[in-house]
Structures are given as C-alpha cells and as structure tokens.
Amino acid sequence: MSVAVMLFTSDLRLHDQPALSAALREADEIVPLFVLDRGIRKAGFDAPNRRAFLADCLHALDAGLRERGGRLVVRTGDVTEQVCRVITESGARSVHVAGGVSAYALRREERLREGLSALRCALHVHDGVVTALPPGRVTPDGGDHFAVFTPYFHTWQDTAPRETLPAPRAVPVPELAGHPMPRRTAVGGVSPGLALGGETEARRRLRTWLADESHGIAAYDRRQNDLPGDATSRLSPHLHFGTLSAAEVVQRARAKGGPGADAFVRQLAWRDFNHQILAARPDASHADYRGRDDHWRGDEKEIAAWKEGRTGCPIVDAAMRQLLHEGWMHNRARLLTASYLTKTLYVDWRVGARHFLELLVDGDIANNQLNWQWAAGTGTDTRPHRVLNPSAQAKRCDPNGDYVRRWVPELAELAGPAVHEPWKLDVLQRDRLDYPDPLVDHAEGRARFERARSLG
C-alpha cells in the first residue's frame, strides 16, 4: 500500500483542504500529522492563548478524522526530525504541506526539503490553502507585489479563486504511534474570556454570522466600527489556525451578496494583501517597510500603562483590557490603540506588535506586523502621517460610551459620551473615579510626533 504524510500546520480543517485532498488522491493511506514544534516556543511565537486555542483545534481535527475512519497523529519536537521519523516508520513516499509566507515557515519548508531529499521522499507544497488567493497570484505589471491596497483589491476582485473542496468521506490511516495531544486546561496564563477553537466551532460561527440579519454579514457595512455592538465576525482566530478556509469564506460571503458582504470580502482581501507583502518582503516582519527616520521614544512607564489599560484615555484603555481578558480585540480598537502608541506616545511599533503577539489568539505575523506598520506610518498607508484623535473616534464608534463602561468599570457611573473625556471633570470628581489622568494631552502628543517627523 502507498502511504503519504499530510503535515498540518496552519490549516487545521477537513473542509476545503487542498493539501489533504491531493494526498488522498495520491496514496492508499494517509498519516495526518501535526508536530508540536519546539522551535515555535524558542522563536517566541508560542503564546498561551494560541496554545490553548490550538489544543481545541487539534481535538476537533482528531474527532473529524475519527468520524472518517482515521485519527490525528501528534508528535512533539523538531518538525523535520519528526516528519522524517514518521516517513521511516510508515514507508511514506511523499509529504503534503500548506505553503506559508513567514520567514519561519519558509525555513521550515527548506529544512523539510533537505531532510526528505535524503530519504528520497517528495515534498509537495500547496499554495492557496491559508489565503483566499495565494501570494504571487495577483501581481502588478513589472513588480513582484502590490504596495498599495486599492489597486491590489481591484485586481484581486477580478481574479477567479480556486474551486472549494468538500471534506473527504474517508481518511484511511496506518497504524502508527503518536504522542499525547495537548489540552487547553493544561495551559497556564490563558485569557479568561478566550473563545473556543476547532473546525466544528468555526463552521458554527460562520453559519451564524452569515444568517444573522442584525449583527451578521448583512449589517457589516453599517456596523463594522460599532464597538459596543460587537458586530464583527470574530472569525480571525479560525482563519489564522485554518479551521476555516479563507477561499470558502469568500465564496459563501459573495453568495450571500449585498453591501455587507462586499465590505466583509474587502477585509479578507486585506488579509491576502498583507500576506503577499510579507511573501515578497520577509524582513517587513521586523524592519520598516518604508523607513521614516524615526527616533522612537521609550518611556517604560508609559508603555506599561498602555499594556495595562491605564493610559487615562478611556477608549484605548477599554480596548487594551478587552485584549487582556479575551485574547482578542475589535478591528477598530486595534487601529486606535496602535495609533495611540505609535503616534500619540511615539513608541516604536515593534513594541506594540510584540505585545499583541503575546496575547492575540489570532496573532499572525503577516497581519499583525503589517497592520502595526500601517498604523505607525512605516507600512503601506498612503497617508502615513495621519494621527487618529481617540476622543473623536470614541464618539463615533462608541457614541454612548457603552464599550468603555463595559471594560473600564471605574467610569461606569459617568453617563453617556462624557465617559470618553473624564479629564474634563473637576478634581474632586476625578479623584472619586480612581482613574488616572491622561499620560499626554492628545494635541501635545500630535505636535511632538509631527516635530519628530519634521512635519510641523
């Protein structure tokens, strides 16, 4: 019997799984393999929230495979070493894996290719498993990637995606030993409000999102910046771990149709946009995409206050506390907190990006780092020096202050939009609130930023 290895990485699903489908076409039996990669921990990517969510995903994947006559084989250690051992033990002649764009994923692929070559085993890398369109599918004339989103989006929209695939009916797996699967309950330091992971939960959430007329995709164009309404899909962790296929989500959103679906699909295109940038410029994960000759400030007390949600800017503090509690943050809140750190406090975007990666369950190198660069004005923003006014943004996205009151209970007694500007209260009222004064006046911070970039 012929055997192939299906190496799962960030594609932990059975529905619309091109790599698994290819392996099943090629071989009589499949080894569905996931390696708990110790290198991820050494590289600093193994955050507790993602580790707990991953445990959910692996259990759901194993359950899905068992329904089809198979099971998930889990190993722990170096990916190349473990894959080579599985090849030796099973007699597999090929390995299938989804392509990645991060420097870490590319190094892993290179090492796999070298290790498998010594065993005369083929490596098949499948693009377009993690994103709706693979990086390199959409390119400008005379260039390797788009540096501006709008022209990318127009071309992306006009490019036909691949056909989505059904989940396999059967996955025959040979007898092979595995290591114990991780469990969420064994992971320490997890945010108390962390969502559940796994393909079953992902598909349930997608169905709900598509069907909900008031909080779902139908209202997304009107409510995507509604902070207290929480009317976003919350699918980003599932897209990051691949429990949902981005291609399938695009297809189903387009089938739903309407302005809400159009706005939502645009966000999925933005995700692809960031992946194609990182594929072309791997150094953008740590170096300025467009240098601004910044001389960042490094006030550790201000950075700590930002991380803890104690800046004295209510909308920023609410968002940072949501991140601590849920390991997730609303899209608009991410933008506000990033702009505040990089432009109001004028702190290096890498400080914020690192903190987000320590907590975000959807912490993805391409999207996290490049969104931070966009906010800092070192990335692809065509208006790199814009500075968001937190109070103005709060009044627009949280007009009655409900989001702030939910996450900053010290301000719960303040009525209506007054919650966004507690510094306007008299001294006695401020003291009673037990809430800090602002770290910096917004206008003062903006002026400092403009002087630093020689704009003023």
N, C-alpha and C positions, 0 to 999 in steps of 0.2 A: 504493500500500500504506500502511495506517495503521501508525504507529510509536508505541510508548510506552517510557518510560525506567523501569527498575527500579533505584532507588537503594538499594544495600545499605549498611547501617550496622552495627548490632549484631545482624544476622540472617543470618549468612554460611552459608546452607544452601539446599538444594533440596527436602528433605523437609519437609512441613508448613510451607509458605511461603505464607501467605495473600496477601501483597502481590504476589509473583510470579504466583500463580495468577490474581489479579484483572487484572494487566497482560496476561497471556496471553489471557484471555477477551476483553479489550477490543480488542487490536491484532493485526495480522498479523505484525509483527516487534517484537522487544524489544531494547533496549540494556541489558544487565546492567552496571551502572556502579558502581564503587567509587572514591571520591575520597580519596586520601591527604591528609588535611586538615591544612594547616599551622597552622590555628587550634588544633588539639588540642595541638600542641607548645608553642605560645605560652601556652596555658592551663595548662601543666604536667601534662597527663594522658598524655603520650607517653612512658611508661616503657619502658626497653629490653626487659624481659621480655614486656610486652604487644605491643611492636612485633615481636619475634621470633615470638611465637605468631600474631600477625596475618598475618605473611608465610606461615606454614604454612597458615592458613585460606584465604588468597586463592589460593594454588596449588591447594589441594584443590577450591575452588569453581570455579576455571577448568577443572580436569580434569573435574569433573562436568558442566559446561556443554558442554565439547568432546565428551563422550560422547553429548550430546543435540543435536549439530549446531551449537552456539553457541560462545561464549567470553566471558570476562570482560574488559570494557573498564576499564582503570585510568587514572585521571588524577591529577595532583598539583596542589595549590593550594587556593584558597578554594572551598568546596563550591558556593556559589551561582553563582560565576563559571563554574566548570567544568560544572555542570549546564546553565546557560544556553548555553554553547558547544556542548554535545552536542545540545541541542534545535535550535539553529540549523543544525548540521551534518547532523542526521538528519531534520529536519522532524517531530519528535515533537510530539504534541498533548497529552500527559499525562505526569505523573511519579508513580510509586507509591513510598511510603517507609513504613517502620515507625514508629509513634509512640514517643516517648521521654518520660521524666519529669524528667530533669536540666535545670537552668537552661540548660546549653549546648545540649542537644537542642531545647529549646523556642525558643531564639534562632535556631538553625539553621532550624527549621521556619518561623519568622516571616520570616526573610530569604528563604528559598526561595519562600514565598508571594508576597512582594513582587516578587522577580525574575521569577517565572513569570507573574505578572499582566501585567507589561509586555510579555511575549511572547504573551499570550493563550493560555497553556498551563495546564491544570488540574493541581492538586496533590491527590493522594489520600493521606491519612494513615491507616494501618491500625493500629488498636489490637489488643492481644492477640497480637502477634507475638513480643514479648520476654518476656512473662509468661504464666502459665497462664490467669489471668483478668486482663483489663485494669483498671488503676486506674479507680475510679469505678463499676465493675460491682457491687461489694459495698460498700454504704454503710449506716450506722446511721440510724435514724429521726431526722430533724431535723438531720443532720450531713453533712459532705462526706467524712469519712473516719473510720475506726476508730482510736482512740488506744491501745487495749488489744488484745493479740493474741487472747486466748481467745474473746471474742465474735465477733471477726473470723473466726477459724478455724471456728467453728460455722456461721456464715453462708456462708463460703467453701465448706465441705464440701457444703452443701445447694444450691449453685448449679451448674447444669449447665454444663460447659465446651463450647466450640465443637467441632464435629467436626474431627478432624485430616485433613490432605490428603495424598495421595500426591505423590511427586516427579513433575514433568512428564516426558512421554516425549520431547518435542522442544522446543527453545528456538531459534527462528529469529532470527538476529541480522544486522542490516545491516552493510555494510562501513563501518568507522569506525576511525580511528587511536586508539591508546592509548599510554600511557607504560609504561616497563618496570615489571614487578612487583617489589616488594621481596623480598629473600631473607634468611632467618634468618642465614646466615653473614656477612652484611654489617653486622649489628647488633652493636655493642660493648656491654660491660657486662652481658651476659646471665648469669643464674644458671646454673652448670654443670649442675645437675640439672633444668633446665626441661623439662617434658613437651612432647610433640608436639601440635600443633594441627591443625585441619581436620575437616571433616564425616566423612570416612572413619574417622579415628581416634576421633571422638566416638561414632559408631554402633557401632564395635567395642567400645569401653569400656562402652557401655550394655548391649550384649548380654552381655558377660562379667559385669557387675555383676548383671544380672537372673538369670543362670544359676548363679552361684557360691553354693553352699549354705553354705559355711563363712565366707567373707569378704564375701559379697554382700548383696543386699537381704533375703534370708531371715533373716540373722542381725543385721540392722541394729539392731533394738530392743535386743538384748543387747550389741552390740559397738560402738555408735556412739561411745562415750567411751574405747575401748580404744586408747590412744596407740601402744604398740609394735605392736599388731596391724594398724594402718593399715587398718581395715575400713570406711572411708567410701568413697563412690562416686568421688571426685575428678572429678566432672562439673562442678564450679562454673566452671572456665575455659570450658568448652564452652557452658554456659548464658549466661555473660557475653558471649561473642562470637556467640552464636546459632547455633553449629554444631549444636546440639540445640535442639529446640522444647520449652519447659517444658510446654506442653499435652500433647505426645506423651509426655513422660517421666511425667507424672502418669497419663495413660491407661494406659500399659504397666505402671506400678507397681501401680495398682489392679487390673489384670487378673491380676497375679501374686498379689496377696492375701496376707493374714497379718499378724501384728503388726509384722514388719519393714517391710513395705510401708506400713503405716499410719504408722509412725514416720518413714519417709522422706518420705512425702507431706506430713506436717506441716512438714518442713523446707522443702519447696517452697512451702507456703502462707506460711511466714515470709518467704520471699523476696518473694512478692507483697505481703505486708503492708508491708514496707519501701518497696516501690515506690509503693503507694497513699499512704503518708505523705508521701513526697517530692513526689508529684504535687500534693498539697494544700498542702504547706509547703515550697516550693523552698529557702527560707532555712535549712532544717534541715541542709543540706549544710555549713554553716559556723557556724550560730548554735545555741545551746542550744534544743532542743525544749521543755524545761522548765527554766528558769533556777533555779540553786541558790545564787546569790550567791557563787560560788566565787572564791577568791583563790589561783589555782594557783601552785605553786612552779615555779621554772625553773632548777634546778641542771643546768648543761650537762654536767658530768662524769657525773652520774647518767643523764642522757638518752643520752649517748654509750655508756655501759656497757650500758644496756638495748638499744640498737640493735645492739651488737656481740655480745650474749650473754655479758656479763662482769659480771653483777649479783651473783654469788655465790649466787643462788637457782637450783639446778640445773634444775628443770623449766622455768623461764622462759628460762634460757639455752639449753637444748636446743631449745625452740620457736623462739627468735629465730635460731638457727643453721640450723635447717631452712628458715626463711624465706629466709635469705641464699643457701642452697645450691639450693633448689628453686623459689623464687619462689611458694611455696605453703606453707600451714600447716594442720594439722588444726583442725577447728572448736573442739574443747575447748581446744586450745592457744591459739587466738586469744583466747578468753574469759579464760584465765588470764593471758596476757601483757598484755591490755588492763586487767584489774582491777589487776594489779600496778602498771602505770604510773600509772593514774589515781587509785587509792585507797591503795596502799601507799607509792608515791613522791609521790602527789598532784600529778601533772603534767597539764596541760591535754590533754584527749582529742584536740584538733586536732593536737597534736604527733605522737601515735601514729598517728592516721588518715593524716596526710601521709606518714609513713614507710612505712606499709603500702601506700599507693598508689604509692609509688616502686618497690616490689618485687613486689607481688602480681600474678600473671598474671590472676587473676580480679577485680582491683581495680575495683569497681563503686561509683559514687557513692552510690546508694541503700543498698546492703547494707553497704558499708564504713563510711560515716559514721554510719548509724543503729545499726549494731551497736556501734560505738565509743561512741555516746551511751548505748546501753543499758548497757554495761559501766561507764560513768562515772556513771550515775545521773542524767543530764540528759535521757534519752530516754524510752522507753515502759515501762521496768521498773517493775512495781508495788511492788517493794522496792528503791527507788533507792539506799539507803544500805548495802546488803549488801556485805561485803568478803570475798572468797574467800581462804581460807588456802592458799597454794601447796603447803605440805608435805602438808596433809591431802588436797588434790586430787591431788597426785602419787601418794600412797599408794593412792588409789582408782583412778586412771586408768593408773598405771604401777607396779603393785604390786611387781614385781621389779626395777624400775629399768632395764629394757632400753632404753626410749626415751631416757632420759638418757645411758646409756652409748654409745648409737649416735651421739649428736650432741655429747657433751661427752667426748672421749677422755681428758681429764685425770683423769676419775673412773672410768675403765674398770676399775681394779684393785679398786674397792670392790665388795663382794658384796651382793647382794640390796637391800632397801629402804634400807639405810644410805647409799646413794648420794644420797638426797634430802636428807640433813642432814649434810653434811661438816663444818659448823661445830662439831659435837659431838665431833669427833676432837681428840686432843691437838695441841699446837702443832707438834711435830716431824712428825707425820703430815700436817698441813695444809700445811706448807712443802714437803714432798716432792711433793704433788699439783700444785703450781704452779697453784692455783685460788684466785681472790680470796675474801676474806671477804665476807659479805653487806653490801650497801650500807646496809641498815637492818634492824633486828630487826622481824619481822612485827608483833608486838604493839605495838611503838613506832610503826610506821607507821600501824597501825589507829587508835591513840589520837590521833595527830596529825590524821588525816583526820576523826575524829569531833569533835575540837575545832574544826576548820575549819568544819564544817557545824553546829556548836553542838548536837551530839548527845550529848556526854559530860557 
